[in-house]
Amino acid sequence: MAQWVTVWRAAQLVGVPRGVLQRRVQAGEIVLADGLVSTERLLELYPQARIEASGMFERATKIREEAFGRRVRERLLPSQDVLAQRLFEQSRELADVQRHLQRYHALVVATRERLRAMQAQGGADDPRLIELERQLSDGLARALATEPVDVLDAMDDVLKVMSAQVTLRPSGHQFTVEGHLTLLESALRAGVKLNYGCGNGTCGMCKLRVIAGQVARTMPSDYPLSQSEKAQGYVLSCAHTAASSELTLETLEAAGPGDIAQQTIVATVRAATLLAADTMRLHLQTPRSHRLRFLAGQSVTLGLAEGENARADHPIASCPCDDRNLHFFVARDDADPIAARLFGAGLKPGTPVTLWGPNGDFVLGESPRPLVFAACDTGFAPVNSLIEHALSLDEAPSIALFWLATRPDGHFLANQCRAWSEAFDNFEVTLSHGADAAQGAREMAAAMRADLFDIDCAFYIAGPGAFADTLCAELAAAGVPQAQLRCETIA
């Protein structure tokens, strides 16, 4: 018998990105019922998940169990308390199902015996009673017959113990809680824009309401929830994890940059790494009690202790999923006080750096379109952040990256881009060289038209003014609507 699972869970079961299943829903290949997918339809679309009844049954079963076992071992087990709670919840669900089945079985047996008694009392020749008794007997026999277990159902039961699925209201966004992660950490890793502040249970900004399911506390918190809030089911997402396999929460999410408050944080230099001859990675770490809340693609102002003149704007190159460890790609530039100190070995581990921000609206929009990213030199910094965020969302049908280098070391993370292309079937990368940014942008637009213009895409472009302005103009002239173009100028 088919079961119904969410698109998120279905993607986990068959091992494909969620965006792949969503495309099949849009194409009409999968029909949703109240947002759920039938496991029977999944098996039809992904026959590799089916165990055929043949002489190879035992071998196929063993191979499948070993493959699924490897996937399970790759996940970090939750704590013993959480694991026990999830097993208890699942056992209670099983007990409820068994109790209902026993009652239904008793009802069917009693009905069949009553029909036989009616036949014995003079209705032996009544064809309606004979047919009804036969249907009951045949139906009971089919229900009691031993049938092969649906492999997706078994896998789903294991996943419910190993991980929990969370649904947010009113947005409908979903994410998975795995291992020892809190609700807040899991949401950030999945690219969900929850509201939060300190991340350690002090400020209370991350409180949300539990509508359905159970949560478990993972750490003590100093923020005092009122008795009214506790009665309504409010908890701190930074101090709790999912105790049941399914959880529904009510909370507001950031809709865009305007919902992110400006912050001032004194971070410290964690490391400075030379990526190429004229490009360095600056790794800053915020205090545990004061993390930077930002959206992928945004920038901050970095300041040194020297004064007002020792400041410069730099895009954040890392994903918001790790809000405490911030990375920046800094090019050699004597006019930039941050770059000058960095390349002059003046920013050593432990050096304080003040952050003001976040700034800018170069962020991902909520759209089911394929994503096309275009960068020139260190314009790759905000693009890197956006790509990491898009990969964590796992919703884009496809991702394409075009990266132009006008400097000898312009492709300072080329190996990472190639690794993305090899690891993700829906990811393509094109690396190009050119001394002139504007001419390189025109050539890039021609390459995009050749490869992508039969697809309705969302374009994200970052780089020096000559590059960004030229490429945006070329794409607009080719018919791309302005609403699908986002450009960021990187000095």
C-alpha positions in Angstrom: 0.0 0.0 0.0 1.3 3.4 -0.9 2.3 5.9 1.7 2.4 9.7 1.3 5.5 11.7 2.1 6.5 15.3 1.7 8.6 16.4 -1.3 11.5 17.0 1.1 11.3 13.5 2.5 10.8 12.0 -0.9 14.0 13.6 -2.2 15.8 12.0 0.8 14.4 8.6 0.1 15.3 8.4 -3.6 18.6 10.3 -3.2 17.9 13.3 -5.6 17.9 17.0 -5.0 14.5 18.4 -3.9 14.6 20.8 -7.0 14.5 17.7 -9.3 11.3 16.5 -7.8 9.8 20.0 -7.8 10.5 20.2 -11.5 8.6 17.0 -12.0 5.7 18.4 -10.0 5.7 21.5 -12.3 5.8 19.3 -15.4 2.9 17.2 -14.2 4.9 14.0 -13.7 4.1 14.0 -10.0 0.7 14.9 -8.7 0.7 16.2 -5.1 -2.2 15.5 -2.7 -2.2 18.2 0.0 1.5 18.7 -0.7 2.4 15.0 -0.4 3.9 12.5 -2.8 2.9 8.9 -3.2 5.6 6.3 -2.7 4.1 4.2 -5.5 4.6 7.1 -7.9 8.2 7.5 -6.6 8.9 3.9 -7.4 7.5 4.3 -10.9 9.8 7.2 -11.6 12.8 5.8 -9.8 12.8 2.0 -10.6 16.2 1.6 -9.0 14.4 1.8 -5.7 12.2 -1.2 -6.5 13.2 -4.7 -5.4 11.9 -7.1 -8.0 10.6 -10.6 -7.0 13.2 -12.8 -8.7 16.0 -15.2 -7.9 18.1 -12.1 -7.2 15.8 -10.9 -4.4 18.2 -11.6 -1.5 21.1 -10.1 -3.3 19.2 -7.0 -4.3 17.9 -6.6 -0.8 21.4 -6.9 0.7 22.9 -4.4 -1.8 20.1 -1.9 -1.0 20.4 -2.3 2.7 24.2 -1.8 2.5 23.8 1.3 0.4 21.1 2.8 2.7 23.3 1.9 5.7 26.1 3.9 4.3 23.8 6.9 3.8 22.6 6.5 7.4 26.2 6.2 8.8 27.1 9.4 7.1 24.6 11.2 9.3 25.6 12.2 12.8 23.4 10.3 15.4 21.3 12.5 17.6 21.9 12.4 21.4 20.7 9.4 23.3 17.9 11.4 24.9 16.6 12.7 21.6 17.0 9.3 19.9 15.0 7.7 22.8 12.2 10.2 22.4 12.0 9.7 18.7 11.9 5.9 19.1 9.3 6.3 21.8 7.1 8.5 19.6 7.5 6.0 16.7 6.7 3.1 19.0 3.6 4.9 20.2 2.5 5.5 16.6 3.0 1.8 15.9 1.0 0.8 18.9 -1.8 3.1 17.8 -1.8 1.5 14.3 -1.7 -2.1 15.8 -4.6 -1.3 18.1 -6.7 0.1 15.3 -5.9 -2.9 13.1 -6.9 -5.3 15.8 -10.2 -3.5 16.2 -10.9 -3.4 12.5 -10.0 -7.1 12.3 -12.4 -7.9 15.2 -15.1 -5.9 13.5 -14.7 -7.7 10.1 -14.7 -11.2 11.8 -17.8 -10.3 13.8 -19.5 -9.0 10.7 -18.7 -12.2 8.8 -20.0 -14.4 11.6 -23.2 -12.4 11.8 -23.7 -12.9 8.1 -23.2 -16.6 8.4 -25.7 -16.6 11.3 -28.2 -14.8 9.1 -27.7 -17.3 6.4 -28.3 -20.2 8.8 -31.5 -18.5 9.9 -33.1 -18.7 6.5 -31.0 -16.5 4.3 -28.9 -19.3 2.8 -30.2 -18.7 -0.6 -30.0 -14.9 -0.5 -27.4 -14.0 -3.2 -26.7 -10.7 -1.6 -25.7 -12.2 1.7 -23.6 -14.9 -0.1 -21.8 -12.2 -2.1 -21.3 -10.0 0.9 -19.9 -12.9 3.0 -17.6 -13.8 0.1 -16.3 -10.3 -0.2 -15.6 -10.1 3.5 -13.7 -13.4 3.5 -11.7 -12.5 0.4 -10.9 -9.1 1.8 -9.8 -10.4 5.1 -7.6 -13.0 3.4 -5.9 -10.3 1.3 -5.3 -8.1 4.4 -3.7 -11.0 6.3 -1.6 -12.2 3.4 2.2 -11.7 3.6 3.4 -9.2 1.0 6.9 -7.8 0.3 7.6 -4.7 2.4 7.8 -1.4 0.4 11.5 -0.5 0.6 10.7 3.3 0.6 8.4 2.8 3.6 11.2 1.0 5.5 13.8 3.7 4.6 11.4 6.4 5.7 10.9 4.8 9.1 14.7 4.8 9.6 15.0 8.4 8.5 12.3 9.4 11.0 14.5 8.2 13.8 17.8 9.6 12.4 16.5 13.0 11.4 13.4 15.2 11.9 11.5 17.2 9.4 10.5 20.7 10.4 7.8 22.7 8.6 7.5 26.4 9.3 4.2 28.3 9.4 3.0 30.5 7.7 5.8 30.3 5.0 5.6 26.5 4.5 9.4 26.3 4.3 10.9 23.0 5.4 14.2 21.8 6.7 15.8 18.8 8.3 17.3 18.5 11.8 20.1 16.0 12.0 22.5 14.9 14.7 23.1 17.2 17.6 22.1 20.4 15.7 19.6 22.8 17.3 16.5 24.1 15.4 18.3 27.4 14.8 21.5 25.7 13.5 19.6 23.4 11.2 17.5 26.2 9.8 20.5 28.4 9.0 22.3 25.4 7.3 19.2 25.0 5.2 19.2 28.6 4.2 16.1 29.5 6.2 16.1 33.1 7.4 15.0 32.8 11.0 15.2 35.7 13.4 17.9 35.4 16.0 20.5 37.4 17.9 23.0 35.9 20.3 22.5 32.3 19.5 23.3 31.2 23.0 19.9 31.6 24.8 20.4 35.1 26.2 18.5 37.6 24.0 15.3 35.7 23.2 15.1 36.9 19.7 14.9 33.4 18.3 11.8 32.3 20.2 9.1 30.5 18.1 6.0 28.5 18.8 5.6 24.8 18.6 2.3 23.9 16.8 2.8 20.2 16.5 5.4 17.7 17.6 7.9 17.6 20.4 11.1 19.4 21.1 14.0 18.7 23.5 16.2 21.2 25.3 19.9 21.0 24.3 21.4 23.6 26.6 20.4 25.9 29.5 19.3 29.5 28.6 19.2 32.7 30.5 16.3 34.3 28.7 13.1 33.9 30.8 10.0 33.0 28.9 6.8 34.2 30.5 4.3 31.7 31.8 1.9 32.8 29.0 4.6 32.1 26.4 5.3 28.7 27.8 1.6 27.9 27.9 1.4 28.8 24.2 4.3 26.5 23.3 7.1 29.1 22.8 10.7 27.9 22.9 14.1 29.2 22.0 15.2 27.7 18.7 18.9 28.1 19.7 18.4 26.0 22.8 16.1 23.2 21.5 16.2 20.4 18.9 13.5 18.2 17.4 12.4 15.3 19.6 9.7 14.0 17.3 10.3 12.9 13.7 8.0 15.7 12.4 7.7 19.1 13.8 5.6 22.2 12.9 6.7 25.6 14.1 5.2 29.1 13.8 7.6 32.0 13.3 8.2 35.0 11.1 11.2 34.9 8.7 13.2 37.6 7.1 11.7 38.5 3.7 14.7 40.5 2.6 17.5 42.8 3.6 15.1 45.3 5.1 14.3 42.7 7.8 17.9 42.4 9.0 18.9 44.9 11.7 22.1 46.8 11.4 24.8 45.5 13.8 28.1 46.6 15.2 30.4 43.7 16.2 34.1 43.6 17.2 35.5 40.4 15.7 39.0 39.1 15.7 41.2 37.8 12.9 41.3 34.0 12.9 43.5 33.5 9.9 44.9 35.2 6.8 45.6 32.8 3.9 47.2 33.6 0.6 45.0 32.2 -2.2 47.0 33.5 -5.0 49.8 36.1 -5.6 47.5 39.1 -5.2 44.5 37.6 -3.4 44.1 36.7 0.3 41.3 35.1 2.3 40.6 36.9 5.5 38.9 34.8 8.2 37.2 36.8 11.0 35.5 35.2 14.0 32.8 37.0 16.0 32.2 36.5 19.7 30.0 33.5 20.7 27.5 35.8 22.2 27.3 38.3 19.3 27.1 36.7 15.8 26.5 38.5 12.6 23.1 38.0 11.1 23.2 38.6 7.3 21.9 37.3 4.0 24.1 35.6 1.4 25.5 38.2 -1.0 25.6 41.1 1.5 28.6 43.2 2.5 29.9 44.8 5.7 32.2 47.7 6.5 35.5 46.6 8.1 37.2 49.0 10.4 40.6 49.0 12.2 41.5 50.8 15.5 43.5 53.5 13.6 40.4 55.7 13.1 37.6 56.6 10.6 40.0 56.5 7.6 40.9 52.8 8.3 37.6 51.5 6.9 36.6 49.7 3.8 33.5 47.9 2.4 34.0 44.2 1.6 31.4 41.6 0.5 31.1 38.5 2.7 32.3 35.5 0.8 30.9 32.8 3.2 27.4 31.4 3.8 25.1 32.7 6.5 24.9 29.1 7.8 28.1 29.7 9.7 27.3 33.2 11.1 30.3 33.2 13.5 33.1 32.5 11.0 33.1 35.1 8.2 35.4 34.9 5.1 36.4 37.7 2.8 38.4 37.6 -0.5 40.7 40.6 -0.5 42.7 41.8 -3.5 46.0 43.6 -3.2 45.2 47.3 -3.2 47.3 50.0 -1.4 44.3 52.4 -1.4 42.3 50.0 0.7 43.5 50.2 4.4 42.3 46.7 5.1 44.1 45.2 2.1 47.2 47.3 2.8 47.4 46.0 6.4 46.5 42.4 5.3 49.3 42.2 2.7 51.7 44.1 5.0 51.3 41.3 7.6 49.6 43.8 9.9 46.4 41.7 10.4 47.7 38.8 12.5 45.5 36.3 14.4 43.9 38.0 17.4 43.8 41.4 15.8 40.4 43.1 16.5 38.4 44.2 13.5 35.1 46.1 13.8 32.1 45.1 11.6 29.3 47.4 10.6 26.4 46.0 8.6 25.1 44.1 6.8 24.6 46.2 3.7 23.2 45.7 0.2 20.4 43.9 -1.5 22.4 41.6 -3.7 20.6 38.5 -2.3 18.8 35.5 -3.7 15.2 36.0 -4.7 12.6 33.3 -4.1 12.1 31.9 -7.6 12.0 28.4 -9.1 14.1 29.6 -12.1 17.5 28.2 -12.9 20.3 30.3 -11.4 23.1 31.9 -13.5 26.0 33.6 -11.6 28.5 35.8 -13.3 31.6 37.2 -11.6 34.8 39.1 -12.5 37.9 38.8 -10.3 37.0 39.3 -6.6 33.4 39.8 -7.6 33.4 36.1 -7.0 33.2 36.8 -3.2 29.4 37.6 -3.0 28.8 35.1 -5.7 30.5 32.4 -3.7 28.2 33.2 -0.7 25.1 33.1 -3.0 26.2 29.7 -4.5 26.8 28.1 -1.1 23.4 29.4 0.0 21.7 28.1 -3.1 23.3 24.7 -2.7 22.1 24.5 0.9 18.5 25.4 -0.2 18.6 22.6 -2.8 15.7 24.1 -4.8 17.3 25.5 -8.0 16.7 23.3 -11.0 20.2 24.1 -12.2 23.1 26.4 -11.4 25.6 27.9 -13.9 28.7 29.9 -13.0 30.6 32.2 -15.4 33.8 33.6 -14.0 36.0 36.2 -15.9 39.6 36.8 -14.8 41.2 40.1 -15.8 44.2 39.5 -13.5 46.7 36.6 -13.7 45.4 35.2 -10.4 41.7 36.1 -11.1 40.5 32.5 -10.8 41.9 32.1 -7.2 39.4 29.3 -6.4 39.1 27.5 -9.7 39.6 24.1 -8.1 36.6 24.7 -5.8 34.4 25.6 -8.8 35.5 22.4 -10.6 34.7 20.4 -7.5 31.2 21.8 -7.4 30.8 20.9 -11.1 31.9 17.3 -10.4 29.9 16.9 -7.2 26.5 18.3 -8.5 24.9 17.1 -11.6 23.0 20.3 -12.1 26.1 22.6 -11.7 28.1 23.9 -14.6 31.1 26.3 -14.5 32.8 28.3 -17.3 36.1 30.0 -16.6 37.3 32.7 -19.0 40.2 35.2 -19.3 40.4 38.7 -20.7 42.4 41.9 -20.0 39.4 44.1 -20.7 36.4 43.7 -18.3 33.9 45.2 -20.6 35.0 43.1 -23.6 35.0 40.0 -21.4 31.5 40.8 -20.3 30.3 41.0 -24.0 31.9 37.7 -24.7 30.3 36.2 -21.6 26.9 37.4 -22.7 27.4 35.7 -26.1 28.3 32.5 -24.4 25.2 32.7 -22.1 23.0 33.3 -25.2 24.4 30.2 -26.8 23.9 28.0 -23.8 21.1 29.4 -21.7 18.7 31.7 -23.5 16.2 28.9 -24.2 15.7 28.8 -20.4 14.0 31.4 -18.2 16.8 32.2 -15.7 17.6 34.5 -12.8 21.0 36.3 -13.3 23.3 37.5 -10.5 26.2 39.6 -11.7 29.1 40.9 -9.5 32.4 42.6 -10.5 33.9 46.0 -11.4 31.6 48.6 -12.8 32.8 48.1 -16.4 32.0 44.4 -16.2 28.7 44.5 -14.3 27.2 47.4 -16.3 28.2 45.9 -19.6 26.9 42.5 -18.9 23.6 43.7 -17.4 23.1 45.9 -20.5 23.9 43.1 -22.9 21.4 40.7 -21.1 18.7 43.4 -21.0 19.2 44.1 -24.7 18.8 40.4 -25.4 15.4 40.4 -23.7 16.1 39.4 -20.1 13.5 41.3 -17.9 15.0 43.7 -15.3 13.3 41.8 -12.6 15.5 38.8 -13.4 18.7 40.8 -13.3 20.6 41.6 -10.1 23.9 43.4 -10.4 26.5 44.3 -7.8 29.5 46.6 -8.4 32.7 45.6 -6.6 35.3 48.3 -6.5 
